Amino acid sequence: MSASLKRSTLRAGSVLLCLLFWQVAASQQWNLLLVTFANVPTPLAVVQAAVDLIDSGKLLQHLVASLGRVFSGYLAAIIVGIALGVAIGRSRWAEDLLLPPLEVLRPIPAVAWIPLAILMFPSSELSMVFITFTGALFPILLNTVHGVEAVDRRLIASARSLGAGRRAILLEVVLPGAAPSIITGLAIGMGTSWFCLVTAEMISGQFGIGYYTWESYTIQNYPDIVVGMLLIGLLGMGSSLLVKRLGGLLTPWQRSRGNA
């Protein structure tokens, strides 16, 4: 058996063990010290809820609404986060001017932005995009700053001695050197965008996976809650993997270094 097949088998086995534990604990309504499974739906109940959601025809509407909000906020966070990160990482003046207020805003949870987002934006759609934007911004920003600051100064000095201007140094030395850290920030930012989705869609009264999950909670429809949670988890995981794969294609020198 090849090493890759062994790893795939091990990973599949771990998922199956988790599902088995979930089925037994929920069906037997276990009480484990601080955790109780008395009201937790079984995997079979969750599967039935997922089938009912698909049959209702609303799944596509929820997916389209959530994907539009997440990727709109995420793309805006990429532009702002990388631009600010490069500026802060390259300039002490920008660091002293921009980093302190950003550090004050960074620990604020997404749910705390809801009242202000409602007041700031003319529509609930823009408010939800803003919440996902704030979730993705800071991982991208901080990883960009760290990546830019970690670029070997000798490479910059060498490029400058060969006659490279500021633009050439930025595009051909700084950004390629910081790319692995930036890609890590992009992957984390994608995950946090989905993490903030439920918070963002609490504003909405229409469609979205986060709204579906929150609505299921308010009417105490427990299997549907788990369906929504799993959809967010799978979409977030898939999106983060996609970002990492695209990042790997854009940084082939990192793969070569890893193989070496």
N, C-alpha and C positions, 0 to 999 in steps of 0.2 A: 504494500500500500504506500502510495506516494505521500510526501509530507503535507502537500496541499490538501489531499483527500482526508488525511488524518485530522487536520485542523478543521475542515468543513464538517466532518463527522462529529468532532468534539463540540463545535459550536451548535450544531443542530441538536445534539444530545442535551446540552445545557438548556436550550429553549424548551425542549420536551419535558425535562425534569421540572422546570418552573411551571409549565402548564399543568403537569400532574399534581404538583403540590397545591396549586391554586384550585384545581378541581376537587381534590380530597378535602382541603381545608374549608372551602366554601360549602360543599355538599354536606359535610359533617358539622358545620358551624363551630369550628374550633375557637376556643378562647385561650390565647397564648399570652399570659401575663398582661402586658399593656395593649395588646392587639387582639381584636375580635373579628371573626369572619362571619358573624351571624347575619349581617345584612349585605355581605358581598355576593354579587351574582356569580354563578359558575361560568366557566368558559363556554359551555353549551348555550346558556342563556344569552351570553354576549354574541355568539355567532348568530343566534336566531334574531337578535335585535339588529345586527348588521344586515342580515337578509331582508328584514322588514324595511330598513332604511333604503336599501337598493330598490326594493319593489315599489316603494312610495314615489320614486322618481326625483327625490329631493337631494340625493347625494351629489349629483353633478352640480347643482346650484350651490350647495355648500362649498364644494371644492373650488369652483371657479371664483366665488366671492373671497374665500380665504387666500387662495393663491395670488389673486390680484392685489390684495392688501399687503401680504407679506413681501412679495417681490417688488412692489412699488416702494415701500419703506426701506427695503434692503438695498435697492439700487441707489436710492438717495443717500443712504448711509455709506455706501461704497465711495461715492463721489466726495461727500463732505469729510468722511473719516480719513481717507487716504490723503486728501489735500491738506487737511489740518495736521495730520500726523507727519507728513513730509516737512511742512513748515516748522512745526515744533521741534522735530528732530534735527533740522538743519540750521535753525536760527535761535540763539539764546534770547533775542528780543521777542520773537514769537512765543517762545516757551514761557517767558516771564509775563507776557501779556495774555496769552490764551489758556495756558494750562491751569492756573488757579481756579478760574470760574468753572472750567470743565470738570475739575476734580471735585468741586462742590456739588455739581449736578450728577456726577456719576453714581453715587450710592442711592439716589432716589429711585424707589421701585416704580415699575410701570403703572401700578394701580394708583399711585399718588398723582400721576399726571392726568388722570381722567377728568377731574373738574376743570383744570386749566385748559386742557385740550378742547373741551366742549365750548369754553368761553373764547378761545383763540381762533377757532376755525369755523367757517360758515356752514359746514356740513359735517354730519357724523362720519361720512366716508373719509374725509381728510383727517378727522380726529383719529380714526383707527389706523390710518397709514402713519400718522405721526407717532403713535404709541409703538408700532413695530419698528419705526425708524430709530427711536431712542433705544430700543432693545439691542439693535444691531450696531449702533454707532460706536459705543465705547470699546467693545472688544476689537473692532477694526482700527479705531484711532490709536489705542494703546499699543497694540501689536505693531502698527506702522511706526510709531515713535521708537519703540524698542529696536525694531529692525533697522531703521535709519541710523540710530545712534550706534548700533553694533557694527556698522560697515567699517572695515579696516581703514584708518586714516592714511595709511601708507599708500593704499590704492588711489585714494583721492589726490594725494600729493603727487604720485607718479603721473596720473592723468593730467594734472595741472602743469607739471613740468614738460609734458609732451605737447602742450599748447591747447588742451581741451578747455572750452569755455564752461560757464555755469550750466548751460542747458545740456551740453554733451556729458558733463560729469553727472548731472542728475539722471539723465536717461540711460547712460551706458555704464555707470558705476554704482550710483546710490540705489536706484530702483531694482536692478538685478540683484545686488547684494542683500537688499531688504526683502526681496520677494518671498522667501520661505516664511518669514515671520508674518508678512502681510497675508499670505494665503492661510496661515493658521488663524489669524484674526478673522478672515472672511468665513472660514468654516465655523468658528465659534459664534460669529455674528449671525449666521444663518440659523443656528440652533436657538439662539436667544430671541430671534424674531418670532419663531414659532412658539417659544415659551411665553412671549408676551401676547400671543394671539387671543387667548381667552380673555385677558384683561382688556384688550382693544375691542373685542366684539361684545363685551358687556354693554357698550354704548349703543350697539345696533339692535334693531328690532326686526331684522330681515333674515339674512342667510349668513352662513359661515360655520366652519367646524367648531370654532370657539363658542359662537352663539348657540349652536346645537347642544354643546356640552353643558353650557350654563343653563339653558332652558330645561334640559333634562334634570339638572340638579334641583331647580326650583319646583318641579313637579314630582320630584323624588322617583324618577325613572332610572333606577340604578344600572341596568344593563346598557342603556343608551349612554350614560355617563362614561362607562368604560369604553364603549365604541368610539366616542369622541376623543377620549384620552389616547387610545391606541392609534387612531388616525393621525392625530397631531404628532405622536411619537414616530410613526412610520414616515410621515411626510418630512419631518424635521431630519430624521436620520438619512433618508434618501437625498434630501437637498444638500446636507453637509457632505455626504460622500461625493455627490456630483461636483461640488465646489473643489474638493480635494483632488478629484481626478482631473478637472480642468486646470487646476493649479499645477499638477504634475506635468501636464502637457506643455504648459507655458514655461516651466523651469526644468528643461531636460538635463541641465548640468547637475542638478541635485540628484537625479536618478543615477547619473554616471558616477557621481561621488559615492552614493550609497552602494552601488555595485562594486566599486573599487575597494 
